Amino acid sequence: MPTFDIVSEVDKQEIRNAVDQVNKEVNTRFDFKGSDARVEQADYQLTMFADDEFKLEQVSDILMVKLTKRNVDVRCLDKGQVDKISCNKVKQVVTVKTGLETELAKKIVKYIKDSKLKVQASIQGDVVRISGAKKDVLQETIQLIKKTIDNFPLQFQNFRD
């Protein structure tokens, strides 16, 4: 039976490259001269530092542009609250969400069952596996999911015949 997986993955190396580009641009820009603005990465967690909230927003904008240029979907970013460190210095933690959360996986399975397509959907960890008798039905399922879930980046992988 033909199958495919619905996943949500982000390339960690592309994130690292984007963070390096942001730090390089912040160090060379005139409006950041003498400031302590930077982005640090620890696995899938980014921490942005700046002298004030305005500069933090500028660093955030630069980060979004660099991630977009490197084909990292910014819908997978979850921004935390802005914390004051000392004096006027602030930081913000940005978490990169990977994998499908249980809620979203259940929602995908529900959409598929409600659509009355002749496929079976099963949740396997942070992956939803879809299996069906024909490739055409699987392609219709992909189109359905692309239409209904637009607020979270999804990839369709592991297509097997």
C-alpha positions, 0 to 999 in steps of 0.5 A, spaced: 500 500 500 502 506 498 504 511 504 507 517 506 508 521 512 506 528 514 512 531 518 514 538 521 522 539 520 527 544 520 534 544 518 538 546 524 544 547 520 540 553 516 538 556 522 546 556 525 547 559 518 542 565 519 544 566 526 551 567 523 549 572 518 545 576 523 551 577 528 555 579 522 550 584 520 549 587 527 556 587 528 557 591 521 551 596 522 552 603 524 546 603 528 548 598 532 555 600 533 557 600 541 551 596 542 551 589 545 546 586 540 547 579 538 543 572 537 545 566 540 543 559 538 543 553 543 540 547 539 533 549 537 533 555 542 535 562 539 536 567 544 536 575 542 540 580 546 539 588 545 540 594 549 533 596 548 526 593 546 527 597 539 534 594 537 531 587 539 525 588 534 530 590 529 535 584 531 528 580 530 526 583 523 533 581 521 533 574 523 526 573 520 529 576 513 535 571 514 531 565 516 526 566 510 532 567 505 535 560 507 528 557 506 526 556 514 519 557 515 518 563 520 511 560 522 515 554 526 518 560 531 515 561 537 517 568 541 517 568 548 516 574 552 521 580 553 525 580 559 530 585 562 537 583 564 540 589 567 539 596 566 536 597 559 538 591 556 533 586 554 533 579 551 528 574 548 528 567 547 525 564 540 524 557 540 524 553 533 518 548 533 520 541 530 515 535 530 508 535 530 504 536 536 499 531 539 493 537 538 495 538 531 496 531 529 489 529 532 486 535 528 490 532 521 487 525 523 480 528 524 480 532 517 482 526 513 476 522 517 471 527 516 473 528 508 471 521 507 477 519 503 479 512 502 485 513 506 488 511 513 491 516 518 495 514 524 499 518 529 506 515 530 510 519 535 511 526 532 509 524 525 502 522 521 502 516 517 497 516 511 496 510 507 491 508 502 490 503 496 491 508 490 496 514 489 491 519 487 487 518 493 494 520 497 495 526 492 488 528 494 489 528 501 496 532 501 492 537 497 486 537 503 492 538 508 495 543 504 488 547 504 486 546 511 493 547 515 496 553 513 498 556 520 504 551 521 509 548 516 508 541 514 512 537 509 510 531 506 515 525 506 517 518 505 512 517 499 512 509 498 509 505 493 
